[in-house]
Amino acid sequence: MKLKFAALGLVAATLVACAQQEEIVPVTFTPTYDKLGNASCPEGYTLATTTAGATVCSPLS
């Protein structure tokens, strides 16, 4: 009986280790604009442009 549980645990551990990992997507948000239309981001973020052409704040690497 113990051998069955050990084998089942080994199979389960193998399946968990081989599970597909999701790609990490960075969190972005819209920048704040002043009266002149200049965009700015808080500390730790930088201005970036998406592939669609939108301006966003993205975290520094």
Secondary structure by P-SEA (a helix, b strand, c coil): caaaaaaaaaaaaaaaaacccccbbbbbbbbbbcccbbbbbcccbbbbbcccbbbbbbbcc
